[in-house]
Every structure is written in C-alpha cells, then in structure tokens.
Amino acid sequence: MIVCACAPDEQFRRLVSRDRLSAEAARARLAAQWPIGEKVSRADYVIRTDGAFDETAEQVQQIYQTLTHESHG
C-alpha cells in the first residue's frame, strides 16, 4: 500500500484552497478519514508531499523503481 502524506494543517489548507471547501466542510472531510499517522503506520511506502514537487516526484520514482525491480527479480 502506498500512502501520500502531509501535515494535517497542510491537508486542511489544500482542501480549502484546491477543493474550495468551507473550513467546516474541510474539517468534516478530515474527521471522516483515518488520521494520517494511522495511514502512514499501515503503509508499505509513504510519499511525503510536504515539500517541493521535485521532491515528491523523486519519491514516486524511487518507489516505482523498487516495485518494478521486485516484480522482475
């Protein structure tokens, strides 16, 4: 399982900004999900999305290489 994760305050900011949710709707959406820490603890791979896009892309590439190498090995 691959989880993309960022800080909870960043999750909230993105929901309000990107999805144009009200603060109340964003809080409700986050409350309906598992806490990010729980998702991360269950993941096989975690992609941190707190940083720059290039950093996220590098993590995706590393996981892709790992998975494709394992499937051919």
C-alpha positions as CSV (number, residue, x, y, z in Angstrom):
1,M,0.0,0.0,0.0
2,I,1.3,3.5,-0.9
3,V,0.2,6.5,1.1
4,C,0.7,10.1,0.2
5,A,1.0,12.1,3.3
6,C,1.5,15.7,4.5
7,A,1.0,17.5,7.8
8,P,-2.7,17.7,8.9
9,D,-2.7,21.5,8.7
10,E,-1.5,21.2,5.1
11,Q,-4.2,18.7,4.4
12,F,-6.7,21.2,5.7
13,R,-5.2,24.1,3.7
14,R,-5.3,22.1,0.5
15,L,-8.9,21.1,1.0
16,V,-10.0,24.7,1.5
17,S,-7.8,26.1,-1.3
18,R,-7.8,23.4,-4.0
19,D,-11.3,21.9,-3.4
20,R,-12.9,25.2,-2.4
21,L,-14.4,23.7,0.7
22,S,-15.5,25.8,3.6
23,A,-13.5,25.4,6.8
24,E,-16.4,23.4,8.3
25,A,-16.6,21.1,5.3
26,A,-12.9,20.5,5.2
27,R,-12.9,19.6,8.9
28,A,-15.8,17.2,8.4
29,R,-14.0,15.5,5.5
30,L,-10.8,15.1,7.5
31,A,-12.8,13.8,10.5
32,A,-14.3,11.1,8.3
33,Q,-10.9,9.8,7.4
34,W,-8.3,7.8,9.3
35,P,-5.7,10.1,10.9
36,I,-2.7,10.5,8.7
37,G,-0.5,8.8,11.3
38,E,-2.6,5.7,11.2
39,K,-2.5,5.6,7.4
40,V,1.3,6.0,7.5
41,S,1.7,3.3,10.0
42,R,-0.1,0.8,7.8
43,A,1.6,1.8,4.6
44,D,4.3,-0.2,2.8
45,Y,5.6,3.0,1.2
46,V,5.0,6.6,2.1
47,I,5.3,9.6,-0.2
48,R,5.7,12.8,1.7
49,T,4.0,15.7,-0.1
50,D,5.0,18.5,2.2
51,G,8.0,19.5,0.1
52,A,8.6,20.7,-3.4
53,F,7.1,19.0,-6.4
54,D,10.5,17.7,-7.4
55,E,11.0,16.0,-4.0
56,T,7.6,14.3,-4.4
57,A,8.4,13.2,-7.9
58,E,11.7,11.7,-6.7
59,Q,10.0,9.7,-4.1
60,V,7.5,8.4,-6.6
61,Q,10.3,7.4,-9.0
62,Q,12.2,5.6,-6.2
63,I,9.1,3.6,-5.2
64,Y,8.3,2.9,-8.9
65,Q,11.9,1.6,-9.4
66,T,11.7,-0.5,-6.2
67,L,8.4,-2.1,-7.2
68,T,9.3,-2.7,-10.8
69,H,12.7,-4.2,-9.8
70,E,10.9,-6.5,-7.3
71,S,8.4,-7.7,-9.9
72,H,11.2,-8.6,-12.3
73,G,13.6,-10.1,-9.7
